[in-house]
């Protein structure tokens, strides 16, 4: 399925969570960063990293630093 993370569309497996999407997003740079950010839905509300995703989900994140 396709989801969007910070304006970048990525392909992820069906049943993936927000945490899985962030790991995929950071795969080429630093996968450990996926655990160091706050995940937000398309409306800016914080969501649980274990929240299940569906096709077309839009996520953003902010650094916890």
N, C-alpha and C positions, 0 to 999 in steps of 0.2 A: 504494500500500500504506500501511498505518497502522503507525507506530512511536510509542513513548512516549519523550519526553525530559523529564527532571525532572518527572514526573507530568502532563505535558501531551501529549495525543495529537495527532500531526500527520500529515498526508498527504504522502507523498513518492513519487517515481517508482520503479518497479521497477528494481533494479540500483543503487540509491543506496548511498553509503558513509556511515559515521558522520559524516564531515566535511560531507557534503551535508545530513544531518539537522540538524546544528548550525547550518549557514548558514540553513536554513529556520526553525529555532527562533528565531534572533536577527534574522531578516529585518526585523522592524518596529522593532527597537531599535538594534542596531549589529552588522551582519554580520561585521565584522572581529573581533569577540569570539570567533567560532567557532574562530579559530586560536590563541587565547590560553588555552585550557582543556585540561585532561586529561580524556579520555573514559573512562568506566567502564561495564562491562556490568552487568547486573542483580545480579551477585554481588559487585560492587565491584572487579573485576579491570580493570586498565588495558588498553585495546585501542588498536590502531593507528587513526588517523583515516581511513585508507584501507580499513579493514575493511568488507566488504560486509554489508549488512543484509538481513534477511528480515522478512516480515510478522510483526508482534507483538513485534519486538525492543524491549527496554527499556534505555534508556541514561540515565546521569546524568553530570554533569560537575563538576569542581572547578576553581576559578580557579588559575592558576599564579603568582599574585601572592604 
